[in-house]
Amino acid sequence: MGLDSLLIKPTTMQLVKSGDIIEIYKFAVEITYGRKGKIENEIDDGKNKKKVASEDSLASSARRTKRNIKRLMYSNVWRWLKADGGPYTPIPITLTFKDEVTDVAVGNMEFTKFIRRLNYEVGIIEGGKNIIESKKSELQYLAVIEFQKKSQRVHYHILFFNLPYMRNIYDRMRKIWGRGIFNVNGKHKGSFKSKSKHKGVEKILGYYCKYITDNHYDKRLFKKKKFFASRNLLKPIKIVGEAKVREIRAELPTDSLEWQKEDIPVPYLQSFSYYRYNLAKYPELEKEITNYIDPYFKIQ
């Protein structure tokens, strides 16, 4: 039996694993996933069956984007390892223009230049690599755009997942950015310095999601990227199939259930129930579940 035939089997359950976070969806009716994990359910309007179109409202788009950011963040924080095997501390950095840069295209171009220069700097000085090797993108990050309220200048909030220790970081970053002000660890936004993983992630995640919500209602970002992610970020793992989901769920400790809501109404699925588990206190179990999922089909 081929992979495609497995993916199109109807199911009533779905699991998404993003680092320590496991989300389980239980649908009231069977759904069918296509090759890329897209729901292919149909509805009958009395005359013709039509594919259910994805919601295109701003509110729905904002929710989807926030969900993607959350999953990417949970999938990558504390997951990138140094040469000694220890995890990198995630580093939030904010970039601000000193000039009146309000055009997103101009801002994005300068942001891209900054990432390239920083990759080069880290590769040559911190990694001891030659020029050709250093030009390859290695830094893993997630960034969102914001417009400053007073000046309306373009503003970037970046979370680096594997930025190594840099001596004289402020002097060097000032030169690498070269367009204005930057701030390490954000202002009054906390940081990941303490290894309280869950609290650190939740606090900074709240700010990132706020920026995304605001951006979706900003006409300057209409049909434009609201956030940027490096190419090789670790992706959340999504599996469908009741048997596998039920097997994993049976192993989850009761006290790892963080939040749940049942019978959430959805027009084309009638309703679904949602369960969110956090395995931060169970690192060995989290590894076991990852190893268990790995041989089976994944949709990323």
C-alpha positions, 0 to 999 in steps of 0.5 A: 500500500502506497503512502498516498493511499494511507493519507486519503483514508477517512479519520476522526482524529489528528495529532500535531506535535510541536516540541513538547506540545502535543495537540489532539483533535477529535472530529465529530464526523470523518474527514479525509486528508489529501496528499499534503494534509489538506482537508478534502471534505465536501458538503451537499447543498441540495444540488451539487457537492462542492469542496469546502473553501478555506475561510479567507476572513482576516480573523481566520487568517490571523488565527492560522498564522498565530497557530503556525508561529506557535507551533514553529516556536515550540518546535525549535526553542531549546532544540538546537544544540551546540558542539558540546551537546547543550542547547542554545539559549533562544535570543530575541532581538528587535531591529528599528530604523533610525530613518523614516523607513515605512515601506515594507519592501524597503524594510524587508530588503534591509532585513534580508541584508542583516541576516546575510551579514550576521550569518557571515559574521557568525560563520567567520568569527564564531565558527572559524569557517572560510568565506564560502562556507560562511555564506551558507545560511545557518542561523535559524530564526522566526521574525515578525513585522511591526509598525511603530505606533508614533513614527510608523517605521518598520520594526522587526522582532526576531527570535534566534534559535541557535545564535552563538555567544558573541563577544561585544555583541552590542558593538558588533550588532550595531555595525552589522545592522547599520540602520538604527537601533537594536535591542537584545532580549526585547524591552520588558518582554522577558527572555530565555535566560532562565531555563524555565522553558514554558514560562519563557516561551509563553511570555514571548509568544504572547508578544509575537502573536499580538504583533501578528493580530495587529498586522492582519488588519494593517492595509500595508501588509495586505497580501504580504508576508506577516512573518519570516522563518529561516528555511531549515527550521524544525517543523511540527509533525502532524499525523492522522489515523485513529489507531496511532493517535489513540496509542500515543494519547494513552501514554500521555500523563494526566497532569500533562493535559494543559487545556481542553475544550469539547464540542467546538462547533464548526459548520463543515465538521459539525464539531470537534474537541481539542486537547493540548498536552505539555510534556516539558516535565517528561523529556524521556517520554517526549523522546519516546513519542518522537521516535514512535511517530518517526517511522510513520507517515508525517505531514509537515 
